[in-house]
Amino acid sequence: MTDQQSPAEQDTERGAGRTVPAERNAGQGAGRTAGGRRLGRRPGSADTRGQILAAARETFAEKGFDKATVRGIARRAEVDPALVHHYFTSKEGMFVAAMELPIDPEEVVPMLLAGPREEAGERLAEFVLTMTSHAQARQPLLALVRTAMTNEQMATLIREFMTHALVDRVAQALDIPPIRMELAFAQMFGVVLARYVLRLEPIASVDVKELVELLAPTIQGYLDPVS
């Protein structure tokens, strides 16, 4: 600024100098709605996925699987619903993660339906027996079942999830009554209990491949078209 500048020119120069921090701070409002609500995660939170899962567990416990919604879980977690979908592709996927289940319908259903229909029983038997042969997958599943046996709220939660996320979807795709799909899953569930809870011999120690060969025809009978 020179001595010859007018007061107006001096004000202009000073005003221009003030625009730099204003431009630098222009992005501070990003990530907020017009009302000022922050989108995404809570201020100061370092584990957005964890807080969503905590909110999901509480919501599922209160409302069950059917009545729980992604928006309701997002509201409880104080995040935008879009952020829930960023971490979890569906409500079923969020339930699987929240309950630490080894069975994800988004993977299981396509697997059961892939390949020849006459081999669907074998695929189901092989999947269940192979999955439960690993303690890391089997233990949380059995723990959840034990809880459901003495807790009606948990039993309802698991029943709704199994019915709508697995049984109904596969039964509809195979064009069979849901009771046939339920019987197929019940048969496999009974074998898992006999093998790992009751430890009945020789079921408890027989090779997975042998069990699959014995069970596949029975399971396939439930899944065959109704004549």
Kinemage of the C-alpha trace (Angstrom):
@kinemage 1
@onewidth
@group {chain A} dominant
@subgroup {mainchain}
@vectorlist {calphas} color= white
{ca met a 1} P 0.000 0.000 0.000
{ca thr a 2} L 1.451 3.411 -1.061
{ca asp a 3} L 0.974 6.847 0.495
{ca gln a 4} L -0.887 7.930 -2.645
{ca gln a 5} L -3.724 5.401 -2.196
{ca ser a 6} L -7.157 6.767 -1.420
{ca pro a 7} L -9.085 5.600 1.668
{ca ala a 8} L -11.431 3.627 -0.636
{ca glu a 9} L -8.456 1.890 -2.253
{ca gln a 10} L -7.030 1.138 1.168
{ca asp a 11} L -10.355 -0.421 2.253
{ca thr a 12} L -10.467 -2.507 -0.934
{ca glu a 13} L -6.982 -3.859 -0.321
{ca arg a 14} L -7.763 -4.661 3.297
{ca gly a 15} L -11.034 -6.337 2.231
{ca ala a 16} L -9.227 -8.422 -0.355
{ca gly a 17} L -6.836 -9.597 2.323
{ca arg a 18} L -9.744 -10.813 4.379
{ca thr a 19} L -11.095 -13.031 1.597
{ca val a 20} L -8.234 -15.513 1.904
{ca pro a 21} L -9.252 -17.030 5.274
{ca ala a 22} L -12.891 -16.858 4.207
{ca glu a 23} L -12.146 -18.979 1.146
{ca arg a 24} L -10.013 -21.336 3.207
{ca asn a 25} L -12.892 -21.879 5.630
{ca ala a 26} L -15.544 -22.246 2.937
{ca gly a 27} L -15.427 -26.037 3.134
{ca gln a 28} L -16.112 -26.159 6.867
{ca gly a 29} L -19.836 -26.368 6.273
{ca ala a 30} L -19.488 -29.401 4.000
{ca gly a 31} L -21.053 -32.581 5.315
{ca arg a 32} L -23.952 -30.727 6.939
{ca thr a 33} L -27.568 -30.241 5.986
{ca ala a 34} L -29.105 -26.801 5.550
{ca gly a 35} L -30.193 -26.973 9.188
{ca gly a 36} L -26.646 -27.557 10.352
{ca arg a 37} L -26.989 -31.270 11.216
{ca arg a 38} L -23.770 -33.173 10.639
{ca leu a 39} L -24.037 -36.064 8.184
{ca gly a 40} L -22.009 -39.245 8.418
{ca arg a 41} L -20.662 -39.930 11.862
{ca arg a 42} L -21.094 -38.443 15.313
{ca pro a 43} L -18.613 -35.700 16.237
{ca gly a 44} L -15.580 -37.290 17.842
{ca ser a 45} L -16.498 -40.882 16.913
{ca ala a 46} L -13.679 -43.018 15.567
{ca asp a 47} L -15.686 -46.201 14.957
{ca thr a 48} L -18.740 -45.460 12.857
{ca arg a 49} L -19.239 -49.107 11.896
{ca gly a 50} L -19.110 -50.109 15.546
{ca gln a 51} L -21.711 -47.555 16.605
{ca ile a 52} L -24.012 -48.693 13.777
{ca leu a 53} L -23.678 -52.310 14.925
{ca ala a 54} L -24.405 -51.309 18.527
{ca ala a 55} L -27.514 -49.455 17.385
{ca ala a 56} L -28.517 -52.445 15.240
{ca arg a 57} L -28.271 -54.868 18.179
{ca glu a 58} L -30.447 -52.610 20.316
{ca thr a 59} L -32.999 -52.095 17.550
{ca phe a 60} L -33.236 -55.768 16.615
{ca ala a 61} L -33.631 -56.688 20.292
{ca glu a 62} L -36.439 -54.166 20.751
{ca lys a 63} L -38.337 -54.500 17.481
{ca gly a 64} L -37.369 -57.900 16.083
{ca phe a 65} L -36.005 -58.499 12.608
{ca asp a 66} L -39.170 -57.744 10.643
{ca lys a 67} L -39.954 -54.342 12.175
{ca ala a 68} L -36.383 -53.066 12.384
{ca thr a 69} L -35.510 -50.642 9.578
{ca val a 70} L -32.280 -49.232 8.219
{ca arg a 71} L -33.561 -45.702 8.826
{ca gly a 72} L -34.447 -46.519 12.411
{ca ile a 73} L -31.008 -47.997 13.057
{ca ala a 74} L -29.331 -44.993 11.397
{ca arg a 75} L -31.388 -42.635 13.558
{ca arg a 76} L -30.376 -44.472 16.735
{ca ala a 77} L -26.722 -44.419 15.656
{ca glu a 78} L -27.033 -40.731 14.711
{ca val a 79} L -25.703 -41.254 11.209
{ca asp a 80} L -27.107 -40.767 7.736
{ca pro a 81} L -28.871 -43.884 6.301
{ca ala a 82} L -26.526 -43.717 3.306
{ca leu a 83} L -23.637 -44.394 5.668
{ca val a 84} L -25.349 -47.569 6.904
{ca his a 85} L -25.573 -48.806 3.315
{ca his a 86} L -21.909 -47.934 2.880
{ca tyr a 87} L -20.926 -50.466 5.534
{ca phe a 88} L -23.721 -53.028 5.040
{ca thr a 89} L -25.392 -53.951 1.764
{ca ser a 90} L -28.710 -54.909 3.376
{ca lys a 91} L -30.602 -55.281 6.634
{ca glu a 92} L -29.823 -59.000 6.483
{ca gly a 93} L -26.100 -58.256 6.194
{ca met a 94} L -26.281 -55.902 9.154
{ca phe a 95} L -28.067 -58.574 11.215
{ca val a 96} L -25.405 -61.151 10.337
{ca ala a 97} L -22.643 -58.767 11.438
{ca ala a 98} L -24.461 -57.644 14.595
{ca met a 99} L -25.161 -61.222 15.715
{ca glu a 100} L -21.797 -62.524 14.466
{ca leu a 101} L -23.498 -65.242 12.425
{ca pro a 102} L -21.485 -67.477 10.091
{ca ile a 103} L -24.421 -67.653 7.627
{ca asp a 104} L -24.936 -64.729 5.255
{ca pro a 105} L -28.078 -65.097 3.094
{ca glu a 106} L -26.491 -62.971 0.380
{ca glu a 107} L -23.933 -65.743 -0.085
{ca val a 108} L -25.895 -68.838 0.946
{ca val a 109} L -29.010 -68.357 -1.205
{ca pro a 110} L -27.144 -67.942 -4.539
{ca met a 111} L -24.952 -70.915 -3.631
{ca leu a 112} L -27.959 -73.161 -2.966
{ca leu a 113} L -29.624 -72.118 -6.210
{ca ala a 114} L -26.528 -72.402 -8.397
{ca gly a 115} L -26.046 -75.577 -10.382
{ca pro a 116} L -28.447 -78.424 -11.165
{ca arg a 117} L -31.585 -78.505 -9.065
{ca glu a 118} L -31.221 -82.247 -8.459
{ca glu a 119} L -27.984 -81.500 -6.574
{ca ala a 120} L -29.410 -78.766 -4.337
{ca gly a 121} L -29.822 -81.172 -1.410
{ca glu a 122} L -26.186 -82.146 -1.618
{ca arg a 123} L -25.105 -78.498 -1.755
{ca leu a 124} L -27.156 -77.647 1.336
{ca ala a 125} L -25.844 -80.618 3.323
{ca glu a 126} L -22.260 -79.953 2.299
{ca phe a 127} L -22.490 -76.247 3.142
{ca val a 128} L -23.979 -76.731 6.615
{ca leu a 129} L -21.671 -79.586 7.611
{ca thr a 130} L -18.544 -77.935 6.239
{ca met a 131} L -19.367 -74.594 7.850
{ca thr a 132} L -20.099 -76.093 11.272
{ca ser a 133} L -16.956 -78.240 11.155
{ca his a 134} L -15.012 -75.071 11.994
{ca ala a 135} L -15.278 -74.132 15.673
{ca gln a 136} L -14.938 -70.425 14.918
{ca ala a 137} L -18.152 -70.552 12.871
{ca arg a 138} L -19.963 -73.177 14.917
{ca gln a 139} L -19.580 -71.740 18.414
{ca pro a 140} L -21.387 -68.389 17.949
{ca leu a 141} L -24.173 -70.181 16.073
{ca leu a 142} L -24.721 -72.732 18.833
{ca ala a 143} L -24.487 -70.017 21.500
{ca leu a 144} L -27.253 -68.113 19.751
{ca val a 145} L -29.382 -71.262 19.546
{ca arg a 146} L -28.910 -71.968 23.264
{ca thr a 147} L -30.015 -68.433 24.074
{ca ala a 148} L -33.057 -68.743 21.808
{ca met a 149} L -34.120 -71.935 23.609
{ca thr a 150} L -34.619 -70.027 26.877
{ca asn a 151} L -35.346 -66.535 25.582
{ca glu a 152} L -38.553 -66.058 23.590
{ca gln a 153} L -37.485 -62.641 22.348
{ca met a 154} L -34.306 -64.088 20.865
{ca ala a 155} L -36.232 -67.068 19.469
{ca thr a 156} L -38.586 -64.691 17.660
{ca leu a 157} L -35.665 -62.697 16.312
{ca ile a 158} L -33.902 -65.770 14.891
{ca arg a 159} L -37.167 -67.204 13.562
{ca glu a 160} L -38.007 -64.028 11.652
{ca phe a 161} L -34.517 -63.815 10.206
{ca met a 162} L -34.428 -67.466 9.114
{ca thr a 163} L -37.925 -67.316 7.653
{ca his a 164} L -37.614 -64.161 5.592
{ca ala a 165} L -33.908 -64.119 4.775
{ca leu a 166} L -33.411 -67.804 3.976
{ca val a 167} L -36.403 -70.165 3.997
{ca asp a 168} L -38.927 -68.073 2.065
{ca arg a 169} L -36.384 -66.897 -0.507
{ca val a 170} L -35.153 -70.383 -1.366
{ca ala a 171} L -38.639 -71.926 -1.277
{ca gln a 172} L -39.934 -69.279 -3.661
{ca ala a 173} L -36.987 -69.718 -6.031
{ca leu a 174} L -37.475 -73.513 -6.087
{ca asp a 175} L -41.266 -73.157 -6.281
{ca ile a 176} L -41.931 -75.424 -3.300
{ca pro a 177} L -44.026 -74.892 -0.132
{ca pro a 178} L -42.037 -73.175 2.655
{ca ile a 179} L -42.638 -76.159 4.958
{ca arg a 180} L -40.448 -78.301 2.692
{ca met a 181} L -37.584 -75.821 3.013
{ca glu a 182} L -38.121 -75.639 6.761
{ca leu a 183} L -37.925 -79.438 6.998
{ca ala a 184} L -34.673 -79.448 5.044
{ca phe a 185} L -33.123 -76.886 7.401
{ca ala a 186} L -34.591 -78.706 10.436
{ca gln a 187} L -32.999 -81.957 9.305
{ca met a 188} L -29.598 -80.292 9.028
{ca phe a 189} L -30.066 -78.489 12.345
{ca gly a 190} L -30.810 -81.790 14.087
{ca val a 191} L -27.677 -83.374 12.640
{ca val a 192} L -25.542 -80.443 13.838
{ca leu a 193} L -26.952 -80.761 17.377
{ca ala a 194} L -26.401 -84.529 17.408
{ca arg a 195} L -22.847 -84.095 16.116
{ca tyr a 196} L -21.598 -81.187 18.235
{ca val a 197} L -23.907 -80.833 21.266
{ca leu a 198} L -25.051 -84.372 22.105
{ca arg a 199} L -21.953 -85.852 20.434
{ca leu a 200} L -23.753 -89.009 19.402
{ca glu a 201} L -21.486 -91.651 17.933
{ca pro a 202} L -20.750 -92.377 15.175
{ca ile a 203} L -22.357 -89.135 13.911
{ca ala a 204} L -19.923 -87.075 16.005
{ca ser a 205} L -16.807 -88.525 14.448
{ca val a 206} L -17.806 -89.600 10.937
{ca asp a 207} L -16.226 -87.735 8.035
{ca val a 208} L -18.151 -84.777 6.591
{ca lys a 209} L -18.082 -86.300 3.110
{ca glu a 210} L -19.703 -89.523 4.356
{ca leu a 211} L -22.414 -87.604 6.183
{ca val a 212} L -23.154 -85.549 3.075
{ca glu a 213} L -23.546 -88.712 0.987
{ca leu a 214} L -25.973 -90.164 3.552
{ca leu a 215} L -28.028 -86.988 3.989
{ca ala a 216} L -28.143 -85.618 0.445
{ca pro a 217} L -30.932 -87.927 -0.845
{ca thr a 218} L -33.177 -87.110 2.125
{ca ile a 219} L -32.602 -83.353 1.836
{ca gln a 220} L -33.117 -83.539 -1.926
{ca gly a 221} L -36.501 -85.199 -1.322
{ca tyr a 222} L -37.693 -82.056 0.447
{ca leu a 223} L -36.459 -79.809 -2.357
{ca asp a 224} L -37.808 -81.757 -5.346
{ca pro a 225} L -40.797 -80.264 -7.191
{ca val a 226} L -44.185 -81.170 -5.741
{ca ser a 227} L -45.893 -83.663 -8.057
